[in-house]
C-alpha cells in the first residue's frame, strides 16, 4: 500500500525555520539587548490582544480554554487570532475570537514570507497591548512576536534556542503537563505557578463546539447519499489519518482494516471513515484492505468542517489516531477511543467538554516512548524501522474498547441530541 505523501510546503517551512531561524533569532536578540527595552508595566490596561497559533488544528482546539480565560480576565478587550488559512473555518466556531487574521502557505514559501512581512506591518500599526505566542518550537512566531512591537509579548522557551528570549516574558514549556495547561500558563506568565497534579481529563474543560442546523442538514444529506449508511443504527466514526506533521502516528492500515472487518461482521453500526479530500485515497485503500466496500461509508472530502462536527455530535464512538480530530471530537461531546504511539497522551490526551464523556486511550508506553518532542520540531526519532509503539496496539483490544463505549454511548448520544440548541 502506497503511503500518503507528507506536505512538502510544510517540510520546506520547517527546514527554513530550523536552518535560518536560529541565525535570525540570534541577530534580533542582539538588537533587543542594544535597545535595552524597558520591562513592561503589569498594571497598564489591556484593550487589544493578539494570539498566534499557526500550526495544528487540534492545538487550536486545546487553546480554546485559554481564550475563555482571556475573556474572563479582560472582558472589554478585543481578541485577535492569527493562524493559517486552513484553520479559518475552525476559528469561526471558537469562542471569544473577535477578529481572524490568516496567512496562506498554499501559494509557496516566497509568497508566504512576503505576506508575513505585510502582516507584521499591519500588526505594528495596531500596537497590541498583549501578544501571546502559542507555538512551542518555531522561531518563525518568535521573530514575528519581536517585530510586531506589541507592548507585552509572552511565549514559550525552547531548550538550545533563543526563541523564548525574544519575548518580554519567557515561560517554560512543561512536558509533564497537558498542552492546554501549558497554554494557560501564558496567561499567568509566572514560572513559579503551582499546577495541581490531576488526571488529564480533569485539568481543563474544553468549551463545547456545536454545529448549526444547516451544517447538520449537510451532514445528513452526505450520509444519506451513501449506500452503506442506514438511519437508526449507532454510528462509529473512524479517523485513520494523522495529518501531515507526523504520518508515523497512524495506526498501521492492516490493523485498522482488521478492526473495521470485525466491527462490520459483529456489530450493527454505521462505519463512517473520515478525512480530508487529500486523504480520501488512503481512506479508500483502508476500506478495500478491510474488504468492507459497500458497508463502510467513506466521508473523507465530503464534509466541510462544520458538517464534520455535526457528524462527531451524533457519533456513539470515535476511533482516532493522535491528531486534530481527536480534540474536535471531544469538543463536540463524543466518546473516543484514542490511539497514541510516538507522542504521549500526557501532553495530548483527551480532555472533555461535557460532564459525562467517556474515553479510552491505547498507549503502549514502551521504554523508547515517546520519541517525538515539541522542542525537536516534532520530528520522529524512532529506534525501529516502523513505529513499534503503534504496531503493538492490538485490534482486539481496541475492539473491546469500542464495544464498551458503544454500550455506554446509546444513552449519552440520545442526551446530546436532545440538548442541541
KATAFEN-V121961 format. One record per backbone hydrogen bond with DSSP energy under -0.5 kcal/mol. NH is the residue of the N-H (numbers start at 1). CO is the residue of the C=O. If there is no record, write none. Layout:
# KATAFEN-V121961
nh=NH co=CO
nh=NH co=CO
This chain:
# KATAFEN-V121961
nh=8 co=6
nh=11 co=7
nh=12 co=8
nh=13 co=9
nh=14 co=10
nh=15 co=11
nh=16 co=12
nh=17 co=13
nh=18 co=14
nh=19 co=15
nh=20 co=16
nh=21 co=16
nh=24 co=20
nh=25 co=21
nh=26 co=22
nh=27 co=23
nh=28 co=24
nh=29 co=25
nh=30 co=26
nh=31 co=27
nh=32 co=28
nh=33 co=29
nh=34 co=30
nh=35 co=31
nh=36 co=32
nh=37 co=32
nh=42 co=40
nh=44 co=41
nh=47 co=45
nh=49 co=78
nh=50 co=130
nh=51 co=80
nh=52 co=132
nh=53 co=51
nh=53 co=82
nh=60 co=56
nh=61 co=57
nh=62 co=58
nh=63 co=59
nh=64 co=60
nh=64 co=61
nh=66 co=63
nh=67 co=63
nh=68 co=64
nh=69 co=65
nh=70 co=66
nh=71 co=67
nh=72 co=68
nh=73 co=69
nh=74 co=70
nh=77 co=74
nh=78 co=47
nh=79 co=77
nh=80 co=49
nh=80 co=78
nh=81 co=99
nh=82 co=51
nh=83 co=101
nh=84 co=54
nh=85 co=103
nh=87 co=84
nh=88 co=85
nh=91 co=87
nh=92 co=88
nh=93 co=90
nh=94 co=90
nh=97 co=94
nh=98 co=79
nh=98 co=96
nh=99 co=79
nh=101 co=81
nh=103 co=83
nh=108 co=105
nh=112 co=108
nh=113 co=109
nh=114 co=110
nh=115 co=111
nh=116 co=112
nh=117 co=113
nh=118 co=114
nh=119 co=115
nh=120 co=116
nh=121 co=117
nh=122 co=118
nh=123 co=119
nh=124 co=120
nh=125 co=121
nh=126 co=122
nh=127 co=123
nh=129 co=48
nh=130 co=48
nh=131 co=152
nh=132 co=50
nh=133 co=131
nh=133 co=154
nh=134 co=52
nh=134 co=132
nh=142 co=138
nh=143 co=139
nh=144 co=140
nh=145 co=141
nh=146 co=142
nh=147 co=143
nh=148 co=144
nh=149 co=146
nh=150 co=145
nh=151 co=128
nh=152 co=129
nh=154 co=131
nh=155 co=169
nh=156 co=133
nh=156 co=135
nh=157 co=171
nh=161 co=158
nh=166 co=162
nh=166 co=163
nh=167 co=164
nh=168 co=153
nh=169 co=153
nh=171 co=155
nh=171 co=169
nh=174 co=172
nh=175 co=173
nh=177 co=174
nh=179 co=347
nh=182 co=178
nh=183 co=179
nh=184 co=180
nh=185 co=181
nh=185 co=182
nh=186 co=182
nh=186 co=183
nh=187 co=183
nh=187 co=184
nh=188 co=184
nh=189 co=185
nh=190 co=185
nh=193 co=190
nh=196 co=194
nh=198 co=196
nh=202 co=199
nh=203 co=199
nh=203 co=200
nh=204 co=200
nh=206 co=352
nh=209 co=331
nh=216 co=212
nh=217 co=213
nh=218 co=214
nh=219 co=215
nh=220 co=216
nh=221 co=217
nh=222 co=218
nh=223 co=219
nh=224 co=220
nh=225 co=221
nh=226 co=223
nh=229 co=226
nh=233 co=230
nh=234 co=268
nh=236 co=234
nh=236 co=270
nh=237 co=235
nh=237 co=317
nh=238 co=272
nh=239 co=319
nh=240 co=238
nh=249 co=246
nh=250 co=247
nh=255 co=252
nh=256 co=252
nh=257 co=253
nh=258 co=254
nh=259 co=255
nh=260 co=256
nh=261 co=257
nh=262 co=258
nh=263 co=259
nh=264 co=260
nh=265 co=261
nh=266 co=262
nh=267 co=263
nh=269 co=267
nh=270 co=234
nh=271 co=269
nh=271 co=295
nh=272 co=236
nh=272 co=270
nh=273 co=271
nh=273 co=297
nh=274 co=238
nh=280 co=276
nh=280 co=277
nh=283 co=279
nh=284 co=280
nh=285 co=281
nh=286 co=282
nh=287 co=283
nh=288 co=284
nh=289 co=285
nh=290 co=286
nh=291 co=287
nh=292 co=287
nh=295 co=292
nh=296 co=292
nh=297 co=271
nh=298 co=296
nh=299 co=273
nh=299 co=297
nh=300 co=273
nh=301 co=275
nh=302 co=299
nh=303 co=299
nh=308 co=304
nh=309 co=305
nh=310 co=306
nh=311 co=307
nh=312 co=308
nh=313 co=309
nh=314 co=310
nh=315 co=311
nh=316 co=235
nh=317 co=235
nh=318 co=335
nh=319 co=237
nh=320 co=318
nh=320 co=337
nh=321 co=239
nh=322 co=339
nh=323 co=321
nh=326 co=323
nh=327 co=323
nh=327 co=324
nh=328 co=324
nh=329 co=325
nh=330 co=326
nh=331 co=327
nh=332 co=328
nh=333 co=330
nh=334 co=329
nh=336 co=358
nh=337 co=318
nh=338 co=336
nh=338 co=360
nh=339 co=320
nh=340 co=338
nh=340 co=362
nh=347 co=344
nh=348 co=344
nh=349 co=345
nh=352 co=204
nh=357 co=355
nh=360 co=336
nh=362 co=338
nh=363 co=361
nh=364 co=340
nh=369 co=366
nh=371 co=342
nh=372 co=342
nh=376 co=373
nh=377 co=374
nh=378 co=373
nh=379 co=376
nh=381 co=371
nh=388 co=386
nh=390 co=387
nh=391 co=387
nh=392 co=388
nh=393 co=390
nh=394 co=392
nh=397 co=394
nh=398 co=394
nh=399 co=395
nh=400 co=396
nh=401 co=397
nh=402 co=398
nh=403 co=399
nh=404 co=400
nh=405 co=401
nh=406 co=402
nh=407 co=403
nh=408 co=404
nh=409 co=405
nh=410 co=406
nh=412 co=408
nh=413 co=409
nh=414 co=410
nh=415 co=411
nh=416 co=412
nh=417 co=413
nh=418 co=414
nh=419 co=415
nh=420 co=417
